Amino acid sequence: MNITLSVDEQVAQRAREAAKKMGKSLNQAVRDYLEQLAGSARRGQQWTQFETRCLQSGGKLGGWHFDRDEANER
């Protein structure tokens, strides 16, 4: 997919220079950022789903309990 962005020329030039220092084109740097952004959103959604499941379970751990002595052995 192609996306067109409007960016100030000075900002674009500084971004190109920063990307070059990373060994990337500006295009690749923007793609990497968008992939990271999309992944962060997905992780946030997964965390919310996990949190909801935990809260709905009423805190039950299927018979498992915390054992201080066992934890200290590790």
C-alpha positions as CSV (number, residue, x, y, z in Angstrom):
1,M,0.0,0.0,0.0
2,N,1.3,3.5,-0.8
3,I,0.6,6.4,1.5
4,T,1.1,10.1,0.8
5,L,2.2,12.3,3.7
6,S,2.5,16.0,4.0
7,V,5.6,17.0,5.9
8,D,7.6,20.2,6.2
9,E,10.6,20.0,3.9
10,Q,13.1,20.8,6.7
11,V,11.5,18.0,8.9
12,A,11.7,15.6,6.0
13,Q,15.4,16.5,5.4
14,R,16.3,16.0,9.0
15,A,14.4,12.7,9.0
16,R,16.3,11.6,5.9
17,E,19.6,12.4,7.6
18,A,18.6,10.5,10.8
19,A,17.4,7.5,8.7
20,K,20.7,7.5,6.8
21,K,22.6,7.4,10.1
22,M,20.6,4.3,10.9
23,G,21.5,2.8,7.5
24,K,18.0,3.1,6.2
25,S,16.0,5.1,3.7
26,L,13.4,7.5,5.0
27,N,10.8,5.2,3.5
28,Q,12.2,2.2,5.4
29,A,12.3,4.2,8.6
30,V,8.7,5.2,8.3
31,R,7.6,1.6,7.5
32,D,9.5,0.3,10.5
33,Y,7.8,2.9,12.7
34,L,4.4,2.1,11.4
35,E,5.0,-1.6,12.0
36,Q,6.2,-0.9,15.5
37,L,3.1,1.4,16.1
38,A,0.7,-1.3,14.8
39,G,2.5,-3.9,17.0
40,S,2.2,-1.7,20.1
41,A,-1.5,-1.3,19.5
42,R,-1.9,-5.1,19.2
43,R,0.0,-5.7,22.3
44,G,-2.1,-3.2,24.2
45,Q,-5.2,-4.9,23.0
46,Q,-3.9,-8.3,24.0
47,W,-3.0,-7.0,27.4
48,T,-6.5,-5.6,27.9
49,Q,-8.0,-8.9,26.9
50,F,-5.8,-10.7,29.3
51,E,-6.6,-8.3,32.1
52,T,-10.4,-8.7,31.4
53,R,-10.1,-12.5,31.6
54,C,-8.2,-12.3,34.9
55,L,-10.8,-10.0,36.4
56,Q,-13.6,-12.2,35.2
57,S,-12.1,-15.2,36.8
58,G,-12.5,-13.7,40.2
59,G,-8.8,-14.1,41.0
60,K,-9.0,-17.9,41.1
61,L,-5.8,-19.6,40.1
62,G,-7.1,-23.1,39.6
63,G,-5.9,-24.3,43.0
64,W,-2.5,-22.8,42.7
65,H,-1.3,-20.7,45.7
66,F,1.7,-18.6,46.4
67,D,4.4,-20.3,48.5
68,R,7.1,-18.1,49.8
69,D,9.5,-20.9,50.7
70,E,9.2,-22.4,47.2
71,A,9.7,-19.0,45.6
72,N,12.9,-18.4,47.6
73,E,14.3,-21.8,46.5
74,R,14.5,-20.4,43.0
